[in-house]
Amino acid sequence: MIETFMNLNIPQEVLTGLITRQYSLHGGVIRWAAGTEQAGQIIRHLVPAIETNEQTALEYIEKNKEASL
């Protein structure tokens, strides 16, 4: 069996918004949550990096840091 994982590089302020439910996650898209003034508006698109080992994933993240911004 090949071990795989998905790594999403989520900035701290966006992660805080998800934890506090100010934002909501819809697949690879983070949006303002229902009940907020900006409800449904996109905050950020996430780019998943599916890799077969940790070293390859770390190399991918390092090389593509700007893509997740």
ChimeraX attribute file (.defattr): number of C-alpha atoms within 10 A of each C-alpha:
attribute: neighborCount
match mode: 1-to-1
recipient: residues
	/A:1	3
	/A:2	5
	/A:3	8
	/A:4	12
	/A:5	13
	/A:6	12
	/A:7	17
	/A:8	14
	/A:9	17
	/A:10	16
	/A:11	10
	/A:12	9
	/A:13	9
	/A:14	17
	/A:15	15
	/A:16	13
	/A:17	16
	/A:18	17
	/A:19	11
	/A:20	10
	/A:21	13
	/A:22	17
	/A:23	24
	/A:24	21
	/A:25	17
	/A:26	10
	/A:27	8
	/A:28	12
	/A:29	13
	/A:30	22
	/A:31	22
	/A:32	21
	/A:33	19
	/A:34	14
	/A:35	9
	/A:36	11
	/A:37	9
	/A:38	13
	/A:39	14
	/A:40	15
	/A:41	14
	/A:42	16
	/A:43	15
	/A:44	16
	/A:45	17
	/A:46	18
	/A:47	18
	/A:48	14
	/A:49	17
	/A:50	14
	/A:51	16
	/A:52	13
	/A:53	12
	/A:54	13
	/A:55	10
	/A:56	13
	/A:57	18
	/A:58	14
	/A:59	10
	/A:60	15
	/A:61	19
	/A:62	10
	/A:63	10
	/A:64	14
	/A:65	10
	/A:66	8
	/A:67	11
	/A:68	15
	/A:69	12
